Amino acid sequence: MAVCAFCGKEMDGASSCIESHIRIGATAYTPLPYKRKKETVFTRGEPLIRCPECNILPGGFHHVGCVFELCPKCGEKWVYCKCSGLKVRIDASTGKKCNIIPFKK
């Protein structure tokens, strides 16, 4: 059982990591939610399939470090793209930035 260092949720049962921003250069991007590649007539109506790496449901945000998270700037897998930046969570109670996770190549 693994706990996400970013949101503190158990990764086996969480439907999503917390919403955050990814800062690349001076621009803040919203992370791309997880979704199936493409729905076909053969997959329509099938049960929701969780991310094979971080176990979130379609429509949820990937946990930090998931190899299937897409870069919101270029659309490639974050671990393989040439963009680098920070994943930033804003604490709702204080408004302060916390849990800043670097994504550097």
Backbone as numpy.savetxt, mean C-alpha at the origin, in Angstrom:
# Nx Ny Nz CAx CAy CAz Cx Cy Cz
2.61 -15.01 12.44 1.77 -13.85 12.44 2.67 -12.60 12.44
2.39 -11.73 11.50 3.21 -10.53 11.36 2.36 -9.29 11.57
2.97 -8.31 12.20 2.31 -7.03 12.44 2.97 -5.99 11.56
2.19 -5.18 10.89 2.70 -4.12 10.03 3.35 -3.05 10.91
4.59 -2.68 10.59 5.31 -1.66 11.35 4.73 -0.27 11.13
3.95 -0.10 10.09 3.40 1.21 9.74 2.06 1.47 10.40
1.14 0.49 10.33 -0.21 0.72 10.88 -0.45 -0.02 12.19
0.39 -1.00 12.52 0.24 -1.74 13.76 -0.80 -2.85 13.71
-1.40 -3.09 12.52 -2.42 -4.13 12.39 -1.78 -5.48 12.08
-2.47 -6.55 12.50 -2.08 -7.90 12.15 -2.30 -8.08 10.66
-1.28 -8.47 9.91 -1.37 -8.53 8.46 -2.22 -9.69 7.96
-2.40 -10.73 8.75 -3.19 -11.87 8.30 -4.67 -11.54 8.14
-5.21 -10.64 8.94 -6.64 -10.39 8.89 -7.06 -8.99 8.51
-6.10 -8.08 8.37 -6.45 -6.68 8.07 -6.97 -6.55 6.65
-8.00 -5.76 6.48 -8.53 -5.54 5.13 -7.73 -4.49 4.39
-7.00 -3.63 5.12 -6.22 -2.57 4.50 -5.24 -2.01 5.52
-4.13 -1.50 5.02 -3.24 -0.70 5.84 -3.88 0.68 5.93
-3.37 1.55 6.76 -3.95 2.88 6.89 -3.65 3.71 5.64
-4.52 4.68 5.38 -4.30 5.57 4.25 -3.14 6.49 4.60
-2.30 6.75 3.64 -1.11 7.56 3.87 -0.83 8.36 2.62
0.30 9.02 2.59 0.77 9.72 1.41 2.16 9.22 1.09
2.49 9.19 -0.18 3.84 8.87 -0.60 4.42 10.14 -1.19
5.48 10.62 -0.59 6.11 11.85 -1.05 7.29 11.50 -1.94
7.21 11.90 -3.20 8.28 11.69 -4.16 8.69 13.07 -4.65
9.89 13.47 -4.31 10.31 14.84 -4.60 9.49 15.78 -3.74
8.90 16.80 -4.35 8.08 17.77 -3.61 6.60 17.46 -3.71
6.23 16.36 -4.36 4.82 16.03 -4.59 4.37 14.90 -3.68
3.17 15.06 -3.09 2.57 14.01 -2.26 1.54 13.27 -3.11
1.67 11.97 -3.19 0.77 11.11 -3.96 -0.04 10.26 -3.01
-1.26 9.92 -3.40 -2.06 8.96 -2.66 -1.68 7.57 -3.14
-1.43 6.63 -2.23 -1.09 5.27 -2.65 -2.21 4.66 -3.50
-1.84 3.78 -4.40 -2.82 3.12 -5.25 -3.39 1.92 -4.51
-4.71 1.79 -4.44 -5.29 0.63 -3.76 -5.07 -0.66 -4.55
-5.08 -1.76 -3.83 -4.90 -3.07 -4.45 -6.14 -3.44 -5.24
-5.95 -4.00 -6.43 -7.07 -4.51 -7.21 -6.59 -5.69 -8.05
-7.54 -6.46 -8.48 -7.21 -7.57 -9.37 -6.67 -7.01 -10.68
-5.90 -7.82 -11.37 -5.36 -7.37 -12.66 -6.50 -6.95 -13.58
-7.32 -7.89 -13.99 -8.48 -7.59 -14.84 -9.55 -8.63 -14.53
-10.78 -8.17 -14.51 -11.88 -9.11 -14.32 -12.30 -9.64 -15.68
-12.50 -10.93 -15.74 -12.93 -11.57 -16.98 -14.25 -12.29 -16.71
-14.84 -12.83 -17.76 -16.07 -13.59 -17.58 -15.82 -14.83 -16.72
-14.57 -15.30 -16.70 -14.25 -16.49 -15.91 -14.03 -16.16 -14.44
-13.60 -14.93 -14.13 -13.34 -14.57 -12.73 -14.48 -13.78 -12.11
-15.43 -13.32 -12.90 -16.56 -12.54 -12.38 -17.35 -13.39 -11.39
-17.65 -12.83 -10.26 -18.43 -13.54 -9.26 -17.60 -14.40 -8.31
-16.29 -14.50 -8.56 -15.44 -15.26 -7.65 -15.27 -14.49 -6.35
-14.96 -15.18 -5.27 -14.74 -14.47 -4.01 -13.55 -13.51 -4.12
-13.55 -12.49 -3.27 -12.45 -11.53 -3.28 -11.14 -12.23 -2.97
-10.13 -11.93 -3.74 -8.83 -12.55 -3.55 -7.91 -11.53 -2.89
-7.36 -11.90 -1.74 -6.45 -11.03 -1.01 -5.10 -10.94 -1.72
-4.36 -9.87 -1.43 -3.01 -9.71 -1.97 -2.18 -10.91 -1.50
-1.47 -11.57 -2.41 -0.70 -12.75 -2.01 0.49 -12.43 -1.10
0.91 -11.19 -1.05 2.06 -10.81 -0.22 1.65 -10.28 1.16
0.77 -9.27 1.19 0.46 -8.63 2.48 -0.97 -8.91 2.96
-1.73 -9.66 2.18 -3.02 -10.22 2.60 -4.15 -9.20 2.74
-4.06 -8.02 2.12 -5.16 -7.06 2.20 -6.21 -7.39 1.14
-7.41 -6.87 1.34 -8.50 -7.09 0.39 -8.43 -6.10 -0.77
-9.03 -6.45 -1.93 -9.10 -5.49 -3.03 -9.74 -4.18 -2.56
-9.16 -3.07 -2.98 -9.62 -1.76 -2.57 -8.86 -1.21 -1.37
-8.11 -2.07 -0.69 -7.33 -1.64 0.48 -5.94 -1.19 0.07
-5.24 -0.56 1.01 -3.87 -0.10 0.77 -2.90 -1.15 1.27
-1.84 -1.37 0.50 -0.83 -2.37 0.85 -0.10 -1.99 2.13
0.33 -3.03 2.87 1.19 -2.81 4.03 2.58 -2.44 3.54
3.31 -1.74 4.37 4.66 -1.29 4.00 5.55 -2.49 3.66
6.25 -2.36 2.56 7.18 -3.40 2.12 6.58 -4.44 1.20
5.28 -4.35 0.91 4.65 -5.32 0.03 5.23 -5.19 -1.38
5.63 -6.31 -1.97 6.23 -6.27 -3.30 5.21 -6.00 -4.40
3.92 -6.06 -4.08 2.89 -5.80 -5.08 2.39 -4.36 -5.06
2.91 -3.52 -4.16 2.49 -2.12 -4.12 3.00 -1.40 -5.36
2.11 -0.65 -6.00 2.47 0.08 -7.21 2.87 1.51 -6.86
3.85 2.03 -7.59 4.29 3.41 -7.41 3.19 4.32 -7.95
2.74 5.30 -7.16 1.67 6.19 -7.64 2.15 7.18 -8.70
3.45 7.31 -8.88 3.97 8.24 -9.88 4.10 7.58 -11.25
4.76 6.41 -11.30 5.02 5.79 -12.60 4.15 4.57 -12.88
3.52 3.98 -11.85 2.64 2.84 -12.04 3.34 1.49 -12.03
4.66 1.48 -11.91 5.40 0.22 -11.84 5.40 -0.29 -10.40
5.82 -1.55 -10.21 5.95 -2.07 -8.85 6.97 -1.21 -8.11
6.58 -0.77 -6.89 7.40 0.16 -6.11 8.82 -0.36 -5.91
8.99 -1.65 -5.66 10.32 -2.19 -5.38 11.22 -2.21 -6.61
10.65 -2.06 -7.81 11.46 -2.11 -9.04 11.58 -0.78 -9.76
10.72 0.19 -9.44 10.76 1.46 -10.18 11.95 2.30 -9.71
12.24 3.33 -10.46 13.37 4.20 -10.13 12.98 5.40 -9.27
11.68 5.53 -8.96 11.24 6.62 -8.09 11.64 6.28 -6.65
11.97 7.28 -5.88 12.23 7.05 -4.47 11.52 8.12 -3.68
11.13 7.78 -2.49 10.38 8.74 -1.70 10.12 8.25 -0.30
9.14 8.84 0.34 8.78 8.52 1.71 7.30 8.18 1.79
6.97 7.19 2.61 5.57 6.89 2.90 5.28 7.52 4.24
4.35 8.47 4.26 4.12 9.29 5.44 2.70 9.09 5.96
2.60 8.86 7.26 1.29 8.76 7.92 1.10 10.00 8.78
-0.06 10.60 8.70 -0.38 11.75 9.54 -1.22 11.25 10.71
-0.78 11.51 11.92 -1.52 11.10 13.12 -2.79 11.94 13.21
-3.95 11.31 13.15 -5.23 12.02 13.12 -5.48 12.80 14.41
-4.99 12.32 15.54 -5.28 13.00 16.81 -4.42 14.25 17.02
-3.18 14.23 16.52 -2.29 15.38 16.75 -2.00 16.18 15.48
-2.21 15.57 14.31 -1.89 16.23 13.05 -0.42 16.19 12.71
0.38 15.51 13.54 1.83 15.44 13.29 2.15 14.27 12.38
3.23 14.41 11.63 3.71 13.33 10.79 4.39 12.30 11.68
4.11 11.04 11.43 4.75 9.98 12.19 4.91 8.76 11.30
5.70 7.82 11.74 5.96 6.59 10.99 6.34 6.90 9.53
7.40 7.64 9.35 7.87 7.95 8.00 8.78 6.81 7.56
8.38 6.15 6.49 9.09 4.99 6.00 9.79 5.34 4.68
11.12 5.29 4.60 11.79 5.64 3.35 11.71 4.50 2.33
11.54 4.85 1.07 11.61 3.92 -0.04 12.71 4.44 -0.94
13.91 3.96 -0.76 15.06 4.46 -1.53 15.67 3.32 -2.31
16.19 3.65 -3.44 16.84 2.64 -4.29 18.33 2.70 -4.08
